[in-house]
Amino acid sequence: MSAQYSVPQERKLLTALPGPKSVELQERRLRSVSRGAGTLANIYMDHGAGAILVDVDGNQIIDLGCGIGVTTIGHANTEVAAAAAAQAAKLTHTLFTVTPYENYVAVAEKLAEITPGDFEKRSVLVNTGAEAVENAVKIARKFTGRRAIVALDHAFHGRTNLTMAMTYRPWPERAGMGPFPGEIYSVPTSYPYRDGLTGEEAAAKTIDYITTHIGATEIAAFFVEPIQGDGGVVIPAPGYFAKIRQFCTDNGIVLVADEIQAGIARTGTWYSIEHHDVIPDLVTTAKGIAGGFPLAAVTGRADIMDSVQPGGIGGTFGGNPVSTAAALAVFDLIERDDLLGEARRVEKALWDRIGDWPERFPVVGDVRGKGAMFGVELVHPGTTTPYPEALTAIIKHATTNGVIVLDAGSWDSVLRIMPSVVISEALIDDAMSVIEETLTALSGS
Ligand SMILES: *Cc1c(COP(=O)(O)O)cnc(C)c1O
């Protein structure tokens, strides 16, 4: 990339982390913000560019998290900012379902083009990932006249009441917050590192569980993350989703690909289900779609999407003019700068740099990933027993040394690496060196 950034693309620490201004802000925050909105690192950010965040003390920090995969195109992209600013000065709100505007339609047209499948499609735009998942549930129930919803083990689908019920982990997402809605079922998935099954074998297990616990013809929708994000960057074995697709087709079940985290260039394709060569009926999109502006969508088969009565889906801020202007700029940028190719460049750089970690470090059980989305599964040496304390140590060392990394996994033992696709090889190398310091320390003990 030849892009010029307003912040040099290098890690540079002026203070200990968190610095004095962050510490001050943290004191204010503890007196004003709910403890429930916990943070990974109490480093308060001021601005950013490309793959670098600059905190309130002037420290330059390498961002390998992108606010959970949102700023895929890089921080504070000047073209996206200009598109949003121009729209904000022109018109900020009408409510599309009162009086419509072109941006909304243009985003829906683009989503029809980039989502898998060459059938007629429709979209609805909303604000958040969880809202997109909730709408996909409503639409699938309306279309099928059925109630049951299936989600995979280790899934993450959001934090609203309905999507919490579809999310696998009890802690911290769900604990003490029930009751949850009924007719939601978690079913076994494919987790190659842990189950050792082929895609076909894992799918047979999934389908057997459904047949014996739920009944295929009771199911409205089957939700899958083609690459699980919060679940630990779990990539089901080849052939798994083809079998699930066939099962859904045979039984009139709406197959929904939740692409909220892995979609929009993150894995080197527009949508991560393309790696599995499967066409879902509906797709949910959010995180990376608008460079940080809140926007989400449900896109899919016209017959399913149009089965809903007018007024049955929508919401005040959904498909806001400013967010949609930003999304259109993001789509342009992805195409013009070949950001799908950039994600594949990052994938190669990461494989070259960390592909041998399982051989070099006994605490690394597995390295897996696609594009700019990698998981490093940490285990007690010589076993496959999850090692969450190792992840805690890595995150603590990384964040105090100016590298933001993410946690993941049902056992809190997967290091998640999700940089912007514009990150340089030099920054990847520097950040991985910081992580290796902890891996070396852990391996020596
Ligand atoms: C983040 C995420 C959601 C929820 O999105 P929000 O915008 O936080 O509501 C749903 N599904 C997946 C796969 C996600 O990664």
The ligand as an SDF file (V2000), in Angstrom:
LIG
                    3D

 15 15  0  0  0  0  0  0  0  0999 V2000
  -20.2530   -8.9020   17.1550 C   0  0  0  0  0  0  0  0  0  0  0  0
  -21.1110   -9.9910   16.6470 C   0  0  0  0  0  0  0  0  0  0  0  0
  -22.5180   -9.9470   16.7800 C   0  0  0  0  0  0  0  0  0  0  0  0
  -23.2140   -8.8380   17.5290 C   0  0  0  0  0  0  0  0  0  0  0  0
  -22.9870   -7.5930   16.9480 O   0  0  0  0  0  0  0  0  0  0  0  0
  -23.2510   -6.2490   17.7990 P   0  0  0  0  0  0  0  0  0  0  0  0
  -23.0830   -5.1500   16.7890 O   0  0  0  0  0  0  0  0  0  0  0  0
  -22.2560   -6.2160   18.8970 O   0  0  0  0  0  0  0  0  0  0  0  0
  -24.6390   -6.3440   18.3030 O   0  0  0  0  0  0  0  0  0  0  0  0
  -23.2490  -10.9760   16.2330 C   0  0  0  0  0  0  0  0  0  0  0  0
  -22.6550  -11.9950   15.5820 N   0  0  0  0  0  0  0  0  0  0  0  0
  -21.3220  -12.0700   15.4270 C   0  0  0  0  0  0  0  0  0  0  0  0
  -20.7230  -13.2140   14.6670 C   0  0  0  0  0  0  0  0  0  0  0  0
  -20.4980  -11.0810   15.9770 C   0  0  0  0  0  0  0  0  0  0  0  0
  -19.1680  -11.1730   15.8640 O   0  0  0  0  0  0  0  0  0  0  0  0
  1  2  1  0
  2  3  1  0
  2 14  2  0
  3  4  1  0
  3 10  2  0
  4  5  1  0
  5  6  1  0
  6  7  2  0
  6  8  1  0
  6  9  1  0
 10 11  1  0
 11 12  2  0
 12 13  1  0
 12 14  1  0
 14 15  1  0
M  END
$$$$
